[in-house]
């Protein structure tokens, strides 16, 4: 990898935390594990600060955890070839500033240019992974797809993640978050979803259940349902118990603590792409709330993943489909769905652990990307 010393990564924040979450994890890993000098261009520093509190939202350029962060305000600007990195990544087909592309065309050798695509389990990805696209002025762009098979780029994963999880002490971490012994002993569920999720109906089912449940919700997530349940403003620190359900609102935590939250819970509701991938590395059962798309195209992506992951877990698959508005039957019967999922919990845990081992065999996204880049020079 010594032929590559610098890498520039361009990120526009569309899904508040998923886009910057992925890019931030990748940028840090490339610095720490591969010794690259990484510059992260990002347009929304406020969202960035929610997952990395040391970010200065007023700074045009800053160094954070070894990564140079530049505020990407617009498409204007003049760049020189000296400013262009050896590897240039546009995340999810963002448009790199024209001035930067002009500078790329003046470089010799030309930089390796990637479009790092979004994650999907659909089969067509294997045929598009690593494909090249000729660009003006003699430039070439390659498409790089994360994925779930050895014919894709794999999933984003730091080398030390497994060891960190093994050394983790959940009770101590949960106590630091303020959980009582009763909450720690209950079935613990983390809830991270989009606003349209049917949270209120699920809260009602949990409240009427027989077994205690502690639901841990980051501040601002499912805000309407949380306020309706608590009868208050739902700010961080709010804790309310009704029936079998305790809802505790947590402050929005930095990325490393979010991983710990996933490790500490018995079931994780996750959304988008970043938390979806982290739930898989947590080795715990999870329910995915996929980012909505026009004409319900996201339902096709959801089913493609569930076909790979939950083929022998019909209740988990059914619950996930209903959670995303894609199920059949009595979609409002959340109590029956929850009971069916709880009965499947042992098998779901076994499947989560086996899936993790399967994903490990595919290598990690950062290493796979750099290995492919080396073949292009």
N, C-alpha and C positions, 0 to 999 in steps of 0.2 A: 504493500500500500504506500510505500515511500514516494512513488511517483505522484501521489496526490498530497498536497499540503494544505490546501484551502478549499472550503466548501461554503457556498451561499445558498440559503434556503428562504424562499419567498412564501409568505403565509397571509391569506386574508381570512378574517374571522367571520364565518357565516353562522355556524352553530356555536353559540356563545363561548363554550369551553372546549368542545371537542377538537376543533381545528388547531387552536393554539396548543391544546394539551398534547396532541400527537406531535406537532412540530417541536415543541419544547423538549419532550422526552427524547426525540430523535437527535436534536441538536446537542443536548448534554451527553448522550451516549457517544456520539461521534467525536466529541472532545475527549471524554474520559477514557474510552476504550480503544480509540483509534488514533488519537493524537492529532486530529485535524484542527486547524484554525477555522472556526465556524462563525459566520455572520448570519443572524436571523433577522430578516426584514418582515415586520409585522405591522398591520395597519391599526389594530385596536389594542392599545396598551392597558386600557382599563380592564378588559376581560382577562388579559394576561396577568394583571396584578392579582386577580381573585385566586389564581392557582399558584402564584409566585409572589408573595407579599413584598419582597424587596424591590420589585420593579418600580422605577420612577416614571410615572405617566407623563411627566413634563420633559423628559430627556430625549433629545434627538438621537443620541448614541450613548450606550452604556455597556459596561461589562458585567454580566450576571452569570455566576457559576462557570466562568471560563468562556462563556459565549458572548460575542459582540452582538448586541441587540440594537437595531436601527429602526426608528419610527418611519414606516413606509406611508407617507402621507398621500401621494398621488403618483401619476404616471409620468410626470415631468422630470427633468433633470438630465444633465450631461455626465456620462461616465467615461472613464479612460480604460484602455485594456489592462492597465495595472490594477484596476479595482475589481476585475473579473476573476472569480475563483476558478480552480481546476475542475470542480464539479459544481454544477448549478442545478438546483431542484426547485421546480414550481410545484407547490402542493395543490392537488386537485384542480389542475388546469387553470390556475390563475394566470393573468396576463402579466408577464415581466415587463417593466418599463421599456419602451422602445429604445431609449438611449442606452440602456444596459445591453439590449440585444445587439445594437450597432457596435458596441465595444466588444462583445463576444466575437463578432465576425472579423474583428481586426486582430484577434489573438492567434498566436502560433506556438504550440499546437492549439487547436480549437478546444474549448472546454467540453467536458462530457455533460450533456444536458438531459435531465430527466423530468418527465411528468410523473410525479408520485400520485397514483390514483387512490380512490376510496376503496374501502374493504367490502368485498362481497363474496358470497359462497357460490355464485352462479358459475356454471361450467365454462361459459364462453371466455372467462378470464384467462384460463390456461392457454388459450390460443392467441390472446392479445398481449400476454406478459412478455416483455422484452422487445416487442415490435418497434421498429424504427419509423420515423416520419421525417422526410426531407423538408427542410425549412429554407426560406430565402437566404441568399448570400452564402451558400455552401454549408450552412449549419445543419446538424442532424439532432433530432430529439428522440429519446427512447421512452417508451411507456413502461412503468414499473408498478406492478400490482401486488399489494399485500394479499395474503390469502391463506387457505387452510390445507393446501397440498404441497408436495415437493415440486410441483410445476408452477408455483407462484413464488412471490418474494417472502412468504412466511409472515409472522407477526412481530411487532415491535416488542423487544424484551431485552432488558439489561442483564449483563452476565452475572451480577451479584444478587439478582432478585430472588432466586430459589433459596439461597443461603439466608438472606434477610428474613424470609418467611419462616424458615425453620427455627430461627432464633427469636421469633416474635412471641411475646407473652400477652395474649388477648385480655386477660382480666386486668392487668396493670394499665393497659392502654384505655380500656373502657372506663376504668375508674378515673383516669385523667380527664375523660370527656364528661364526667359527672354522673355516670350511671350508678344507680344504687345496687346493692347485692341482689335484690329481687329482679331488677331489670337484667342484670348479667346472667341470672339463672334462667330467665325466660327465653323463648325462641326469639332470636334477634334478627331483624330484617332491616337492611339499608334500603332507602327509597330515593332513587334519582330518576326522574322521568320528565317528559314534556308536559306542558300545562293541560293538554286535552286527555290525559290518561284518566280512566275511571276510578280515581283514588277514593272519592267519597263513598262509593258503593263498596269498595274493598275494606275501607275503615269500618264500615257498618258491619260487614261480615266478620271481621276480626273482633270487633267489640262484643258480638253475640256468641263468640266461640267459647270452647271449654278450656282451652289451654292459654296461659298468658303469653302475650306477644309484646315485645318492645320494638317499636318502629322508629328508626333513626333517620331523620330527614334533614338534609342541608338547608340552611336558611334560604328562603326564596323559591324553593322547589315545591310544587303542588300547593302554592300559597293559599288559594281559595279553599281547598279541602282542609288544609291544616287550620286555617282561621275558623272554619265552620266547626271543626272538631273541638278545638281548644276554647272557642268563645272569646279569643283575644286577638292580639296582633300577629301572633305566630313568629315573633322574633327569636333570635338565638337565645337559648337558655330556657325557652318555654317547655314545660313538662306537664302533661295532663293525662290522667288515667280515667277511662270510662269503660266499665265492664272489664273484659279480658285484655283490652288494648291500652298500652301506654305509648303516646306519641311524644318523642323528645326531638326538639329542633336544635340542630348543631350549627355552630358557626361554619362558614365555608372554609374548608381546610386546605392546606397546601397539598400538592400531589403526593408526596411520600406518606402523609397521614391518611389520604384517601385510600391508598393501597392497604394500609393497616386496618382501616374500617372494613374493607371488603374481607380481609382475612379473619376478622373478629366476628363477623356475622354468620348466621346459619343459612341465610338466603339473601341474595342481592338483586334488587331491581336496578338496572342500568340503562343508559340511553346513548344514542348516537354511536360513535366509533371508539373513542378513547376509553371510556369506562367499560364498554363492552369487551374490549381486549383485556383490560386489567382484571375484569371478573373471571375471564378464562384462566389467567395466571394465578388467581386466588384459589383455584381448585375447589370452589364451593358452587352449589346449585345457583342458577341465576335466571332471571326473566329479562329479556331484552325489549326495550322500547325503541324501535327503529325510527330514524329521522323520516318524517312524512314527505312524500313526493306526490306530484300531480298524478291524477288518474290511478292512484293507489299502486304505483309501480313499486313502492317499498314493500308491499305485501308479497310480491314475487320474490324479492330478496330475502325477506323473512322466512318464507317457506323453503327456499333453497338452503338456508342455514339449518333450519330445524330438521330438514331431511337428512343432513349430514350428522347433526348432533343428537337429535332426540328421537331417532327412529324407534327405539325400544322404550321410550318414555312418553307414552301417549297423553298422559295427564299434563305433563310439563308443556308439551307441544300445544295442547288444547288451551291451556292457560295463557301461554304466550300469544297465541292467535287472538284470543278474546281480548287480551290486554291491548292489542294493537288494532282492535276493531275489525279483525279479519276472520273471526270464528263463526260457527253456525250454532243454531239452537238457542237455548235460553241464556243469552249473553249477560243478563243481569243476575244470574244465579251464582254469585261469587262465593257464597258459603259452601255450596256443593263442590265448586271447582277447587276451593282451598282444601277441603277435606280430602279430595282425590289426590291433590298434589302432595299433601302431608303424608298420605299413605305410601307415596312413591319416593319419599325423601331419602331412604337408604340407597335405593337404586340410583337416584339422582346424584347423590354424593359420590358413589362409585364411578358413575359415568363422568362426572366432572374431573375426577382425578385421572381417569384413563385418557380423557380428551387432552388434558394437559400434557401427558407424556407423548401423545400422538403429535401435538403441535411442536413440542421440543425437538422432535426428530426432523422437522423441516428447517432447522436453523433459525436465526433471528434476522429481522428485516434489515437492520443496519449493516450487518456483516455480509448478507447476501447482496445488498445493493453495491457495496464497495467491491466485492469479488467480481460482480458483473462489470462494473466500471473499469476494472483493471484489464478486462479483455477488449475494451474499446480504444485503448491507447497503444 
